[in-house]
Amino acid sequence: RPRLPPPTPLPATPNPRSVGAHVTAVAAAGFRRCGVVGGGAWCWGSNYFGKLGNNSKLASSVPVQVQGLDSGVQAIACGGYPNATPSSGHTCALTNGSIRCWGSNYKGQLADGTHTAALVPNPPIQFP
């Protein structure tokens, strides 16, 4: 019977792509995915309208850190329009009791009083 090569050891310092890197939440919509890793928000995939939150519109096949959300993230959600193109979509994170959103804002889903897309998380949503 053939012998399998020895397994490759995991790095001593975990990174977001390694198995067991303290992932506490994951979300998916359309052509993008996001996760909470070690308290920070990371996203990858399609990036139309900046829905990865890294101040870019370029897609990424590896996780990228969401700008300004490197700690305190408790949950993350990816939204989009049913049966829409991959260009639609936004992302929101629950951070220290506040909600911060970024990405497409076509219907005002970022709750910032505009219809302008955001390439990075907006300031926390203000509730009346």
Number of C-alpha atoms within 10 A of each C-alpha: 3 4 5 6 6 6 6 6 6 11 8 6 7 13 15 21 11 12 10 12 14 14 17 16 16 17 16 18 19 19 15 22 20 26 26 27 23 18 19 23 31 24 28 23 20 23 27 20 25 25 37 37 30 22 18 16 16 14 17 15 10 11 18 18 20 22 16 13 20 15 14 16 24 19 20 23 18 24 19 19 13 10 8 10 11 15 18 23 30 29 29 21 26 16 19 11 11 13 20 22 28 30 32 26 21 15 10 13 21 26 18 16 9 12 14 16 21 22 24 23 25 19 12 17 13 10 5 3
